[in-house]
Amino acid sequence: MWTADAWKDYELIDASDGERLERWGRYILIRPDPQIIWKDARQSRLWSKADAAYKRSSSGGGAWGRNSLPESWQIEYQSLGLTFKVKPTGFKHTGLFPEQAANWEWFSRLIREAGRPIRVLNLFAYTGGATVAAAKAGASVTHVDASKGMVAEAKQNAALSGLADAPIRYIVDDCKKFVEREIRRGKRYEAVIMDPPSYGRGPNGEVWKLEDSISDLLKIARDVLSDDPLFFLVSSYTSGLSASAMGCALALTMKGKCDGKICSDELGLPVTGSGISIPCGAASRWTAK
């Protein structure tokens, strides 16, 4: 497991019976997590002192209860000198996936040590965690997401991290269509980062599942890599798509493009109260060397 264990402003305090007890800066949140299947005794007294708790509804969705949170606040990822806005949403999310810090650390080192200009394409880029990490490490980044609101949040996170004037290009577009146009235009990148959603809808409302679409997405993204690529990172929160399966798909996709190495594993967060680490999705990494 690749564990994001360098956080100081985020802490997974305890985990039991389908819920996380988390500290985001100065605020304590309780959120549901289907991976937490154990029902051992809750260790922390902070369960009863949380600033907000998200509860799912039997009719679908959910809402924050006993909510004494501000609309948003900031936390730092000091290891890389990054600052992010935290903003809880009506879908239990906070605008940041802290387990992704394990990936940020990995590719930041690759970018810093490359010794050459690195262009990064970040697809399904959400609020820009990977974008600001790559830019902070010295890369130029093209940030692509279909949500105008998420791209606006990414710009804010870049500014908070001192990257308002960094070489980041923000694109509101369908990721697949954008990559196809970049290929036709002859644009190429040394690195690709992609974190596609588990489910999606096409322009005519058609539904697609990531496990049915991942192979095509990987092949299209492969073709936008330069002749001297550095890395390819794909992450997923789809329960039916394991790290090993993604690794196989990525290995077959990259075969013939460039010799390289594939590593795949779960992403995780350490739990302070019990000493275990919980799984929080999976990732597969390709490097040229």
C-alpha positions as CSV (number, residue, x, y, z in Angstrom):
1,M,0.0,0.0,0.0
2,W,1.2,3.5,-0.9
3,T,0.3,5.4,2.3
4,A,0.0,9.2,2.6
5,D,1.7,9.6,5.9
6,A,3.3,13.0,5.7
7,W,0.2,15.1,6.5
8,K,0.2,17.5,9.5
9,D,-3.0,19.4,8.8
10,Y,-5.0,16.3,8.0
11,E,-5.4,13.3,10.3
12,L,-7.5,10.1,10.1
13,I,-8.1,9.9,13.8
14,D,-10.3,6.8,14.0
15,A,-12.3,4.5,11.8
16,S,-15.1,2.1,12.7
17,D,-18.5,0.7,11.5
18,G,-18.5,2.4,8.1
19,E,-17.3,5.8,9.2
20,R,-14.2,8.0,9.4
21,L,-13.3,10.4,12.1
22,E,-11.1,13.0,10.5
23,R,-9.3,16.2,11.4
24,W,-9.1,18.8,8.6
25,G,-7.0,21.6,10.1
26,R,-8.8,22.7,13.2
27,Y,-12.2,21.0,12.3
28,I,-13.3,17.5,13.1
29,L,-15.5,15.7,10.6
30,I,-17.3,12.3,10.5
31,R,-17.9,10.9,7.0
32,P,-19.1,7.5,5.7
33,D,-16.6,5.1,4.1
34,P,-17.8,1.7,2.7
35,Q,-14.3,0.2,3.0
36,I,-14.5,0.4,6.8
37,I,-16.3,-2.9,7.4
38,W,-15.0,-3.6,10.9
39,K,-17.1,-2.7,14.0
40,D,-14.5,-2.6,16.8
41,A,-14.9,-0.1,19.7
42,R,-14.4,3.5,18.8
43,Q,-11.2,4.7,20.4
44,S,-11.4,8.5,20.3
45,R,-13.5,10.7,22.5
46,L,-13.7,13.1,19.5
47,W,-16.5,11.1,18.0
48,S,-18.9,13.0,20.2
49,K,-17.2,16.3,19.6
50,A,-17.1,16.5,15.8
51,D,-17.9,19.8,14.2
52,A,-20.0,18.0,11.5
53,A,-21.2,14.6,10.6
54,Y,-22.4,13.4,7.1
55,K,-25.3,11.0,7.2
56,R,-26.6,9.1,4.1
57,S,-30.3,9.1,3.4
58,S,-32.3,5.9,2.8
59,S,-33.8,7.6,-0.2
60,G,-30.3,8.4,-1.7
61,G,-27.8,11.2,-1.2
62,G,-27.3,12.6,2.3
63,A,-26.6,15.7,4.3
64,W,-24.3,17.2,6.9
65,G,-25.8,17.1,10.5
66,R,-24.8,19.1,13.6
67,N,-22.8,21.3,11.2
68,S,-20.8,24.1,12.8
69,L,-18.3,24.4,9.9
70,P,-17.5,27.6,8.0
71,E,-18.2,27.5,4.3
72,S,-14.5,26.8,3.6
73,W,-11.1,27.0,5.2
74,Q,-7.5,26.2,4.3
75,I,-5.1,23.4,5.1
76,E,-1.4,22.9,4.2
77,Y,0.5,20.0,2.8
78,Q,3.8,21.1,4.3
79,S,5.9,18.4,2.8
80,L,5.6,20.0,-0.7
81,G,4.7,23.5,0.3
82,L,1.1,23.3,-0.9
83,T,-2.1,25.0,0.4
84,F,-5.6,23.9,-0.4
85,K,-9.1,25.1,0.2
86,V,-11.4,22.7,2.1
87,K,-15.1,23.0,1.2
88,P,-17.5,20.3,2.3
89,T,-20.2,19.5,-0.3
90,G,-23.6,17.9,-0.3
91,F,-22.0,14.7,-1.6
92,K,-19.8,14.1,1.6
93,H,-16.7,15.3,-0.3
94,T,-14.4,18.1,0.9
95,G,-12.7,19.1,-2.4
96,L,-9.5,17.2,-1.6
97,F,-8.5,13.5,-1.5
98,P,-5.7,13.4,1.1
99,E,-4.5,9.9,0.1
100,Q,-3.4,11.3,-3.3
101,A,-0.5,12.9,-1.5
102,A,1.3,9.6,-1.9
103,N,1.2,10.1,-5.7
104,W,2.1,13.8,-5.4
105,E,5.3,12.9,-3.5
106,W,6.2,10.2,-6.1
107,F,5.8,12.3,-9.3
108,S,7.2,15.5,-7.7
109,R,10.5,13.7,-7.2
110,L,10.5,12.5,-10.8
111,I,9.8,16.0,-12.1
112,R,12.5,17.6,-9.9
113,E,15.1,15.0,-10.9
114,A,14.3,14.9,-14.6
115,G,16.8,17.6,-15.5
116,R,14.7,18.9,-18.4
117,P,11.4,20.7,-19.1
118,I,8.4,18.5,-18.2
119,R,4.9,19.1,-19.6
120,V,2.2,17.4,-17.6
121,L,-1.3,16.7,-18.8
122,N,-3.7,16.3,-15.9
123,L,-7.0,14.7,-17.0
124,F,-10.2,14.6,-14.8
125,A,-8.2,17.1,-12.7
126,Y,-10.9,18.0,-10.2
127,T,-9.7,20.8,-7.8
128,G,-6.1,20.5,-8.8
129,G,-4.3,18.6,-6.1
130,A,-2.0,16.9,-8.7
131,T,-1.8,20.1,-10.8
132,V,-0.4,22.3,-8.0
133,A,2.0,19.5,-6.9
134,A,3.4,19.1,-10.4
135,A,3.6,22.8,-11.0
136,K,5.4,23.3,-7.6
137,A,7.9,20.7,-8.6
138,G,8.7,22.7,-11.8
139,A,6.5,21.3,-14.5
140,S,4.2,23.1,-16.9
141,V,0.7,21.7,-16.5
142,T,-2.4,21.5,-18.6
143,H,-5.4,21.0,-16.3
144,V,-8.5,19.5,-17.9
145,D,-11.9,18.9,-16.2
146,A,-15.4,19.0,-17.6
147,S,-16.7,21.0,-14.6
148,K,-16.2,24.8,-14.8
149,G,-16.7,25.0,-11.0
150,M,-13.9,22.5,-10.3
151,V,-11.5,24.3,-12.6
152,A,-12.3,27.5,-10.7
153,E,-11.4,25.8,-7.5
154,A,-8.2,24.5,-9.0
155,K,-7.2,28.1,-9.9
156,Q,-7.8,29.1,-6.3
157,N,-5.7,26.3,-4.9
158,A,-2.9,27.2,-7.3
159,A,-3.0,30.8,-6.0
160,L,-3.1,29.7,-2.4
161,S,0.1,27.6,-3.1
162,G,1.9,30.6,-4.6
163,L,1.4,29.4,-8.2
164,A,-1.0,32.1,-9.6
165,D,1.6,32.9,-12.2
166,A,2.9,29.3,-12.8
167,P,2.7,27.8,-16.3
168,I,-0.7,26.2,-15.8
169,R,-3.3,26.1,-18.6
170,Y,-6.8,25.5,-17.4
171,I,-9.2,23.8,-19.8
172,V,-13.0,23.2,-19.2
173,D,-13.7,20.3,-21.6
174,D,-14.5,16.7,-22.1
175,C,-11.2,15.0,-21.4
176,K,-11.3,12.4,-24.2
177,K,-12.3,15.0,-26.8
178,F,-9.6,17.4,-25.6
179,V,-6.9,14.7,-25.9
180,E,-8.1,13.7,-29.4
181,R,-7.7,17.4,-30.5
182,E,-4.3,17.7,-28.9
183,I,-3.1,14.7,-30.9
184,R,-4.4,16.2,-34.1
185,R,-2.7,19.5,-33.2
186,G,0.6,17.7,-32.6
187,K,0.7,18.7,-29.0
188,R,2.7,16.2,-26.8
189,Y,3.4,15.8,-23.1
190,E,6.1,14.1,-21.1
191,A,3.7,13.0,-18.4
192,V,0.0,12.1,-18.1
193,I,-2.0,12.0,-14.9
194,M,-5.6,10.8,-15.0
195,D,-8.1,10.1,-12.2
196,P,-11.3,9.3,-14.1
197,P,-14.7,9.0,-12.3
198,S,-16.3,5.6,-11.7
199,Y,-19.3,6.6,-13.8
200,G,-19.9,9.2,-16.5
201,R,-22.5,10.4,-19.0
202,G,-22.0,11.2,-22.6
203,P,-23.3,14.3,-24.4
204,N,-26.6,12.5,-25.1
205,G,-27.0,11.2,-21.6
206,E,-25.6,7.7,-22.3
207,V,-24.0,6.1,-19.3
208,W,-20.6,4.6,-19.2
209,K,-18.6,2.7,-16.5
210,L,-14.9,3.2,-16.0
211,E,-14.2,-0.6,-16.1
212,D,-15.7,-0.7,-19.5
213,S,-13.9,2.5,-20.8
214,I,-10.5,2.4,-19.1
215,S,-8.7,0.6,-21.9
216,D,-9.8,3.2,-24.5
217,L,-9.0,6.1,-22.2
218,L,-5.5,4.8,-21.6
219,K,-4.8,4.2,-25.3
220,I,-5.9,7.8,-26.2
221,A,-3.8,9.3,-23.4
222,R,-0.8,7.2,-24.4
223,D,-0.9,8.7,-27.9
224,V,-0.4,12.2,-26.5
225,L,2.9,11.3,-24.8
226,S,6.1,12.7,-26.3
227,D,8.9,10.5,-27.7
228,D,10.7,10.9,-24.4
229,P,8.0,10.4,-21.8
230,L,8.7,10.5,-18.0
231,F,5.6,8.9,-16.4
232,F,2.0,7.9,-16.7
233,L,-0.2,7.8,-13.6
234,V,-3.8,6.5,-13.4
235,S,-5.8,6.4,-10.2
236,S,-9.3,5.0,-9.5
237,Y,-11.9,4.9,-6.8
238,T,-13.9,2.2,-8.6
239,S,-14.4,-0.7,-6.3
240,G,-14.5,-3.3,-9.1
241,L,-11.3,-2.1,-10.6
242,S,-8.3,-3.4,-8.7
243,A,-4.8,-1.9,-8.8
244,S,-3.5,-5.1,-10.4
245,A,-6.2,-4.9,-13.2
246,M,-5.3,-1.3,-13.9
247,G,-1.6,-2.3,-13.9
248,C,-2.3,-4.9,-16.6
249,A,-4.2,-2.5,-18.7
250,L,-1.5,0.1,-18.4
251,A,1.3,-2.3,-19.2
252,L,-0.5,-3.5,-22.4
253,T,-1.2,0.1,-23.3
254,M,2.4,1.2,-23.0
255,K,3.8,-1.9,-24.7
256,G,5.6,-0.8,-27.8
257,K,5.5,2.9,-26.8
258,C,8.6,2.9,-24.7
259,D,10.4,0.5,-22.4
260,G,9.5,1.1,-18.8
261,K,8.3,-0.1,-15.4
262,I,4.8,-0.6,-14.0
263,C,4.0,-0.5,-10.3
264,S,0.4,-0.8,-9.0
265,D,-0.9,-0.7,-5.4
266,E,-3.7,0.6,-3.2
267,L,-3.6,4.1,-1.9
268,G,-4.0,4.4,1.9
269,L,-4.3,6.6,4.9
270,P,-2.9,5.7,8.4
271,V,-5.4,5.6,11.3
272,T,-3.9,7.3,14.4
273,G,-6.1,5.4,16.9
274,S,-5.4,1.9,15.7
275,G,-2.2,2.0,13.8
276,I,-3.7,0.4,10.7
277,S,-4.0,2.0,7.3
278,I,-7.2,2.0,5.4
279,P,-7.5,1.5,1.6
280,C,-8.7,4.6,-0.3
281,G,-8.6,3.6,-3.9
282,A,-5.8,2.4,-6.2
283,A,-3.2,3.6,-8.6
284,S,-1.0,2.3,-11.3
285,R,2.3,4.1,-12.2
286,W,4.4,3.7,-15.4
287,T,7.9,5.2,-15.5
288,A,10.3,5.3,-18.4
289,K,13.1,3.9,-16.3
